[in-house]
Amino acid sequence: MFKAGFVNIVGNPNVGKSTLMNQLVGEKLSIATFKAQTTRHRIMGIVNEPDCQIVFSDTPGVLKPNYKMQEMMLQFSESALADADVLLYVTDVVENPEKNMDFLEKVAKMTIPVIVIINKIDESDQKTLTGLVEKWHALLPKADILPLSAKLKFGIAPLMKRIKELLPESPAYFDKDQLTDKPAKFFVSEIIREKILRYYDKEIPYSVEVVVERFKDEEKCIHINAVIYVERDSQKGIIIGHQGMALKKVSTEARKSLEQFFGKKVYLETFVKVDKDWRNNQHELRNFGYDPE
């Protein structure tokens, strides 16, 4: 008996969804940083085993939108409710469950299996955890509640076991050698954006989009040209830094990660351009891939 299905991961920002996704898939597909709203797109990671295929899907954090880009990010998360065979709702030990009741009400009405993941249990105590389990049981009485620590890989094996039990009988959806549905260019832009999230403060990382204009994969090396888009001239100056040192640091760190990701030499050139108010421009957002359809 072969099983296959879509296991969609949803939840608020900054609860460790991307770290969980990477642990489940066994590869670093989703950006995981200390900053909220890191994931902007819906990212699939495919696990192939002899008796099953699990298609994991990491989605942007559920939040009340403040601009057009966040509205489109929320659509990615809501679309995950429509096509899941199993839903993983990720929370943590400090989040208030009432934070997004509108979204939770939709989850409560679902007929598919739901697993509530209480992440970061390494940052809590048994008494607090027991209270949280009871609270989530009251909110979503039909759901499984599984506490774990994605960072420490504690509880990942029992979660995988439960997911496999809940998968429907089905033929595989993707080729057995396929790891993700995203092209190589997507991961280049995500890796560069991850470095920007790590090395710049405040609003800068959230005003940035990365577009790969050239990706030439040769036998021994990959040549990449990438454009970092910002919303204002002042942001462009911050990204580049004094005598170009800030951009050079980000590019160097991104190149190292890209070489590790692709397993070969990478030549990376980065440029910075201004695209005013792109986060509120629907046409530009669609050009950048913010389209759930």
Solvent accessible surface area in square Angstrom, and as a share of the most:
residue,aa,sasa,rsa
1,M,164,0.73
2,F,74,0.31
3,K,38,0.16
4,A,0,0.00
5,G,0,0.00
6,F,35,0.15
7,V,0,0.00
8,N,0,0.00
9,I,0,0.00
10,V,0,0.00
11,G,0,0.00
12,N,2,0.01
13,P,24,0.15
14,N,83,0.43
15,V,4,0.03
16,G,20,0.19
17,K,13,0.05
18,S,12,0.08
19,T,39,0.23
20,L,0,0.00
21,M,0,0.00
22,N,21,0.11
23,Q,46,0.20
24,L,9,0.04
25,V,16,0.09
26,G,59,0.57
27,E,87,0.39
28,K,107,0.45
29,L,5,0.03
30,S,1,0.01
31,I,7,0.03
32,A,29,0.23
33,T,24,0.14
34,F,140,0.58
35,K,26,0.11
36,A,32,0.25
37,Q,44,0.20
38,T,12,0.07
39,T,8,0.05
40,R,2,0.01
41,H,16,0.07
42,R,30,0.11
43,I,1,0.01
44,M,32,0.14
45,G,0,0.00
46,I,5,0.03
47,V,19,0.11
48,N,52,0.27
49,E,58,0.26
50,P,138,0.87
51,D,83,0.43
52,C,3,0.02
53,Q,1,0.00
54,I,0,0.00
55,V,0,0.00
56,F,0,0.00
57,S,0,0.00
58,D,0,0.00
59,T,0,0.00
60,P,0,0.00
61,G,4,0.04
62,V,5,0.03
63,L,26,0.13
64,K,139,0.59
65,P,52,0.32
66,N,125,0.64
67,Y,38,0.14
68,K,60,0.25
69,M,3,0.01
70,Q,3,0.02
71,E,73,0.33
72,M,4,0.02
73,M,1,0.00
74,L,35,0.17
75,Q,85,0.38
76,F,15,0.06
77,S,0,0.00
78,E,61,0.27
79,S,36,0.23
80,A,0,0.00
81,L,26,0.13
82,A,93,0.72
83,D,72,0.37
84,A,10,0.08
85,D,39,0.20
86,V,0,0.00
87,L,0,0.00
88,L,0,0.00
89,Y,2,0.01
90,V,0,0.00
91,T,0,0.00
92,D,5,0.02
93,V,12,0.07
94,V,124,0.71
95,E,18,0.08
96,N,83,0.43
97,P,6,0.04
98,E,81,0.36
99,K,119,0.50
100,N,12,0.06
101,M,62,0.28
102,D,101,0.52
103,F,8,0.03
104,L,4,0.02
105,E,91,0.41
106,K,91,0.39
107,V,2,0.01
108,A,41,0.32
109,K,164,0.70
110,M,26,0.11
111,T,135,0.78
112,I,45,0.23
113,P,50,0.31
114,V,16,0.09
115,I,0,0.00
116,V,0,0.00
117,I,0,0.00
118,I,0,0.00
119,N,4,0.02
120,K,52,0.22
121,I,31,0.16
122,D,60,0.31
123,E,110,0.49
124,S,36,0.23
125,D,82,0.43
126,Q,134,0.59
127,K,177,0.75
128,T,62,0.36
129,L,20,0.10
130,T,62,0.36
131,G,36,0.34
132,L,20,0.10
133,V,35,0.20
134,E,110,0.49
135,K,87,0.37
136,W,1,0.00
137,H,84,0.37
138,A,83,0.64
139,L,43,0.21
140,L,8,0.04
141,P,99,0.62
142,K,155,0.66
143,A,7,0.06
144,D,43,0.23
145,I,20,0.10
146,L,46,0.23
147,P,45,0.28
148,L,1,0.01
149,S,2,0.01
150,A,1,0.01
151,K,137,0.58
152,L,108,0.54
153,K,134,0.57
154,F,129,0.54
155,G,18,0.17
156,I,20,0.10
157,A,76,0.59
158,P,78,0.49
159,L,0,0.00
160,M,26,0.12
161,K,131,0.55
162,R,79,0.29
163,I,0,0.00
164,K,62,0.26
165,E,86,0.39
166,L,39,0.20
167,L,6,0.03
168,P,53,0.33
169,E,119,0.54
170,S,21,0.14
171,P,110,0.69
172,A,52,0.40
173,Y,109,0.41
174,F,51,0.21
175,D,89,0.46
176,K,156,0.66
177,D,119,0.62
178,Q,63,0.28
179,L,68,0.34
180,T,21,0.12
181,D,61,0.32
182,K,53,0.22
183,P,89,0.56
184,A,38,0.30
185,K,91,0.38
186,F,28,0.12
187,F,8,0.03
188,V,0,0.00
189,S,16,0.10
190,E,8,0.04
191,I,20,0.10
192,I,0,0.00
193,R,3,0.01
194,E,4,0.02
195,K,20,0.09
196,I,1,0.00
197,L,1,0.01
198,R,103,0.37
199,Y,86,0.33
200,Y,15,0.06
201,D,104,0.54
202,K,180,0.76
203,E,72,0.32
204,I,15,0.08
205,P,0,0.00
206,Y,38,0.14
207,S,0,0.00
208,V,0,0.00
209,E,11,0.05
210,V,6,0.03
211,V,44,0.25
212,V,14,0.08
213,E,102,0.46
214,R,97,0.35
215,F,50,0.21
216,K,97,0.41
217,D,85,0.44
218,E,67,0.30
219,E,155,0.69
220,K,162,0.69
221,C,18,0.11
222,I,2,0.01
223,H,49,0.22
224,I,1,0.01
225,N,36,0.18
226,A,0,0.00
227,V,2,0.01
228,I,0,0.00
229,Y,37,0.14
230,V,0,0.00
231,E,10,0.05
232,R,123,0.45
233,D,98,0.51
234,S,72,0.46
235,Q,3,0.01
236,K,72,0.30
237,G,44,0.42
238,I,91,0.46
239,I,1,0.00
240,I,55,0.28
241,G,25,0.24
242,H,150,0.67
243,Q,153,0.68
244,G,22,0.21
245,M,114,0.51
246,A,31,0.24
247,L,25,0.12
248,K,127,0.54
249,K,109,0.46
250,V,1,0.01
251,S,18,0.12
252,T,44,0.26
253,E,50,0.22
254,A,0,0.00
255,R,72,0.26
256,K,105,0.45
257,S,27,0.18
258,L,0,0.00
259,E,41,0.18
260,Q,156,0.69
261,F,78,0.32
262,F,50,0.21
263,G,65,0.63
264,K,58,0.25
265,K,104,0.44
266,V,0,0.00
267,Y,110,0.42
268,L,26,0.13
269,E,96,0.43
270,T,21,0.12
271,F,93,0.39
272,V,13,0.08
273,K,92,0.39
274,V,46,0.27
275,D,30,0.16
276,K,140,0.59
277,D,78,0.40
278,W,0,0.00
279,R,23,0.09
280,N,74,0.38
281,N,62,0.32
282,Q,76,0.34
283,H,125,0.56
284,E,37,0.17
285,L,0,0.00
286,R,106,0.39
287,N,94,0.48
288,F,28,0.12
289,G,38,0.37
290,Y,0,0.00
291,D,51,0.27
292,P,38,0.24
293,E,191,0.86
